[in-house]
Amino acid sequence: MTAAASSRTSSDPRRAPAAPGRPRLDWRIRFAALSAVWGFSFLLIKVGTEAYAPFQVTLGRLFFGTAVLAVAMSVRRQRMPRSLRTWGHLTVAAFLLNALPFSLFAYSELTIPSTLAGICNATSPLWGMVLSVVALSEDRPTRRRVAGLGIGFLGVLTVLGAWQGFSGLDVGGTAMALLASLSYPVGWIYVRRTLAGSSHSNLSLMGAQLLLATVQLAVVTPLFTTMPTSFPVVPLLAVVALGALGTGFALLVQYGLVHEVGPTTAQMVTYFIPVIATAAGVLVLGEQLSWNTPVGALIVLAGAALTQSRAKPRAATMVAGPRTEGSAAEPESAGEPATAAAPPVATQAEDAAVRLPDAPSPVKAPAPQP
């Protein structure tokens, strides 16, 4: 997920016209591609950690993701931010939204299936709602959202097999995956409070944030790992694909979707990620799947969807007088954020019930990038 989620504002991102003279691939195709790329990211992490240390997988992912954004910035003639204050806040955002969750997911998949990691990623909206209520005084919970929170965590307990005493579950790996999912809304809240309204472009902030996360991992990785003695091709290609496609390319696609169809539609990718991650883990990696895993995942997604819902505007607000389309008095549609970009990496994303960036007015977060 990226800090750019809350940096720019727009009266209605859903109505933004496509650039003239540039044929654009139908957004549904791009949406499906984004779902597939992020869904397969957990499989790629699993394959990568078979030959490389988790920190090395994360460093490679960030390096290749940053490279893709650097090329995009060069093509679009975008510059990095110049403000030291912005770089300082982006350093924290890079840790909370990239370096920390990416590393935690990589470590978690040493001991848990990629299917479980993908499902844990879907809990970000649940954590986001809890944190937003605590940290954002303007974000008041509704009965529907509270119900969604309860349903979502019931789904988590179902996935983990709580009635069996969590038998056969690796507690450490699962805890790291859940902590990674928690890191996203923490980062979104920080971004909202520090970078909302930034004059820098989303691409500029995304590129700077991933660059900082890459530097962070470049410092940490040599301290905890040794240089690989061999470079198996398949795990290496998995890391390259994870960074170039699952991070760099996916962020560009996600923000394109947010700009074209709006953050509410774009963030629906969140609900496809665990489904694809589960299918990939079972069909490609041969991971075992018990009945409670898909059932619990569906319950988690249902709860997450409820936490994203907002009450419709009261009838009284409709009699305040005539309004022009897009006027300031026009009430937001259900769950519709007020920013143009909703990562970012990501998401992704960006999704959570944070109603901030990854959410000012309130803004819904983008889908958390796996």
C-alpha positions, 0 to 999 in steps of 0.5 A: 500500500502506498502513501499516495492514497490520501495525497490528491483530491478530486470532486469525483474520480469516477468521472475522470476522462481517459487521456485523449488519443490513448486507447484504454483497455477495458477496466474490467479486464484490468480489474481481473488482471489485478485480482489475479496478480495480487491473488498469486502473490502469496504463491510467489512468496511461498516459492521465493522463500523455498530458496531465499530468506524472507528478508531477501525475498522482500528486498527483491520484491521492493527492488523490482517494484521500485524499478517499474515505478521508476520507469513509469515516472521517467516516461511520465516525467514525474519528479521525486518529492523535494520536501524533507518533511514529506520524505520523513513521513514517507519513511514511516509510511514505507515501513508500515505499508511496505517493509514491515507487512511484506517481510511479515508475510514472507516470514509467515509463509515459512510455516503456514500455507499461502492459502492461510496467508491470503485469507489473513490479508483479507482481515485488514478492513476489520482491523482498519475499522477498529483502529479508525474508531479509536484514532479518528474521532469523526469516524463513528461506527454504525450498527451495520459496521459493528455487526460486520466486525463481529461477523468478520472475526467470527470468520477468522476463528472459523478459518483458524479452527478455534473449536478444535483448540487451533490444533495443527495451526502454527501460531507464530506464522499465523500471528505474523500474517495477521500482524502484517494485515494490521500494519496496513490500516496503521499505516493508512491512519498515519498517512491520513494524518500527515500527508493528506492534501499533499501537492505531489502526484500519486506516482511521485509519492508511490515511487518515493515510498517504495524507494525508501522501503527498498533502502530500509530492507537493503540495510536490514537484510545483510544484518540477518541473512547471508549471501545466497550461494546459488540462485535457483531459477524458479524461486528467482523468477518468482521474486522478480514477478512478485516485485515487477508484477505484484508490486510495481505493475499492480500499483499502476493498474490499481491507481488507474482503476481508482481514477477511472471507476472510483475507489469504491469499485476499485477496492472490490479487488480485496474480495477476490484476492483470498479466493484466487490465493486459495485456488492457487495454493491448492491447485499449483502448490498442492496445499491441503484445504479443510472445509473450515478454510473456505467457509471461514474466508467467505464469512471474513469477506462478508464481515469486511464488506459490511464494515465498508458500508455506510448509511444512505443520506437522510431524506432531509439532506435532499431538500436543502435546495437544488445542486449542480452535479459535483457541487460541494453540497452533494452527499457522498455515495455510500462508501465513496471516498473523497480522494482521487486515489484510494494505495499501494501498495496499494491492494492495495487495495485501499480497502479497510474500513478505515475510511481514510486513505489506504482515507480526509472526509472520510476517505476509504483505504485502498485494497491492502497489497499482499 
